[in-house]
Amino acid sequence: QVQLVESGGGLVQPGGSLRLSCTASGLTLSRYAMNWHRQAPGKKRVLVAAITRAGDNPIYADFVKDRFTISRDNAENTVALEMNNLKPEDTAVYFCQAVNGALDTYWGQGTQVNVSS
């Protein structure tokens, strides 16, 4: 059974930092590109960051560029999202996604991030 479990969310003040983790089980993470998405209340889910199977060439949405960093550890079957200089508009549920083609993709259940003073 494949599972992706996100952790690390919580409440942080504007300007603060959080590190999200996504731990995979039941699959070989190195076979999958990994994405982080987020969904704010009343809005569509959007891509935040993506990383290739090998961990190179990460891409970022413009609204998180230079603040967020995606990384992966294939040996540990984990993917992380380091988030710095958080803003209230970063408040959302953050999801990780494993992708190996359109028919071979998995989602985690999400972790809530709240940025508020």
C-alpha positions, 0 to 999 in steps of 0.5 A, a space after each residue: 500500500 502506497 502512502 505519502 505522509 506530510 508533516 511539519 505544518 503549523 502556525 508561524 508568524 509572518 517572516 518565520 520559517 517552516 520545514 515540511 517533510 513528505 515521507 513515502 512508503 510502499 514505493 521506491 521514491 527514486 522512480 518518481 518526480 516529486 511535487 509540492 502543491 498547496 490549496 488555500 481556502 476557496 482556491 484551487 490547488 496550485 503547484 508550489 515546487 517540483 523536483 526531478 527523480 535525481 533531485 536536480 533542476 528544481 522549479 518553483 512557482 513565482 510566488 515562492 521563488 527565492 523563499 522556498 527550497 525543495 529537496 529530496 533524499 531518495 535513500 530515506 524516501 523523503 522530500 522536504 520543502 523548506 519555507 522561509 520568509 513566510 507571508 500570510 498569503 502562504 496559508 494553505 494546506 500543503 500536499 506532496 505528490 509523487 509522479 511517474 506518468 499520468 496513471 502512476 501518481 500518488 498524493 498525501 493527505 496534506 499538512 496545514 500551514 497558517 501564517 499569522 501574527 
